[in-house]
């Protein structure tokens, strides 16, 4: 096989691919810049904006619910802490009464003796 024939076939294939690329590129640019394409882009952008609005509404609802849950949890912990303090105060008062009774009993025994 002759080398010049092979090179001419390869050259013609490369030239053909280049011409096809230019043709498709030019057609693509025209298609992308047409009125129909612009209308498609506009409608797609409008749909994205609607979706964004829906997502943001959902995010806002979730944030509000999270804030409510956080505040209720804080209130539960405050109520629990207050109840524990009240129980501790009651226990201290009971311990003080027992100590007072023991002192009174000891004093009573001393008086009897």
C-alpha positions in Angstrom: 0.0 0.0 0.0 1.2 3.4 -0.9 1.9 5.8 2.0 0.6 8.9 0.1 -2.8 7.2 -0.4 -3.0 6.5 3.3 -2.1 10.0 4.3 -4.6 11.5 1.8 -7.4 9.3 3.3 -6.5 10.4 6.8 -6.3 14.0 5.7 -9.7 13.9 4.0 -11.2 12.3 7.2 -9.7 15.0 9.4 -11.0 17.7 7.1 -14.4 16.0 7.0 -14.5 15.8 10.8 -13.5 19.5 11.1 -16.1 20.6 8.6 -18.8 18.6 10.4 -17.7 20.1 13.8 -17.9 23.6 12.4 -21.3 22.9 10.9 -22.7 21.4 14.1 -21.2 24.2 16.2 -22.7 26.9 14.0 -26.1 25.2 14.0 -25.8 24.7 17.8 -25.1 28.4 18.4 -28.0 29.4 16.2 -30.3 26.9 18.0 -29.1 28.1 21.4 -29.7 31.7 20.5 -33.1 31.3 18.9 -36.3 32.7 20.3 -37.6 29.2 21.0 -34.5 28.5 23.0 -34.7 31.7 24.9 -38.4 30.9 25.8 -37.2 27.4 27.0 -34.5 29.0 29.1 -36.9 31.5 30.6 -39.5 28.8 31.5 -36.8 26.6 33.0 -35.5 29.5 35.1 -39.1 30.3 36.2 -39.5 26.7 37.3 -36.3 26.8 39.3 -37.4 30.0 41.0 -40.7 28.4 41.9 -38.9 25.3 43.3 -36.6 27.6 45.3 -39.6 29.4 46.8 -41.1 26.1 47.8 -37.9 24.9 49.3 -37.5 28.1 51.2 -41.0 27.9 52.6 -40.3 24.4 53.8 -37.0 25.5 55.4 -38.7 28.4 57.2 -41.4 26.0 58.6 -38.7 23.6 59.8 -36.7 26.4 61.4 -39.8 27.6 63.2 -40.6 24.1 64.4 -37.0 23.7 65.6 -37.2 27.0 67.5 -40.4 25.9 69.2 -38.9 22.5 70.1 -35.8 24.2 71.5 -37.8 26.6 73.7 -40.1 23.8 75.0 -37.0 21.7 75.8 -35.5 24.6 77.7 -38.7 25.1 79.7 -38.8 21.4 80.5 -35.2 21.6 81.8 -36.0 24.7 83.8 -39.0 23.1 85.4 -37.1 19.9 86.2 -34.3 22.0 87.8 -36.8 23.9 89.9 -38.4 20.7 91.0 -35.0 19.2 92.0 -34.1 22.4 93.9 -37.5 22.1 95.7 -36.8 18.5 96.6 -33.3 19.3 97.9 -34.7 22.1 100.0 -37.4 19.7 101.4 -34.7 17.1 102.1 -32.5 19.7 103.9 -35.5 20.8 105.9 -36.3 17.2 106.8 -32.6 16.6 107.8 -32.7 19.7 109.9 -35.8 18.5 111.7 -34.2 15.2 112.4 -31.1 16.9 113.8 -33.3 19.1 115.9 -35.2 16.1 117.2 -31.9 14.3 118.1 -30.6 17.3 119.9 -33.9 17.7 121.8 -33.9 14.0 122.8 -30.3 14.3 124.0 -31.1 17.4 125.9 -34.2 15.7 127.4 -32.0 12.7 128.5 -29.5 15.0 130.1 -32.2 16.7 132.1 -33.6 13.4 133.3 -30.2 12.3 134.6 
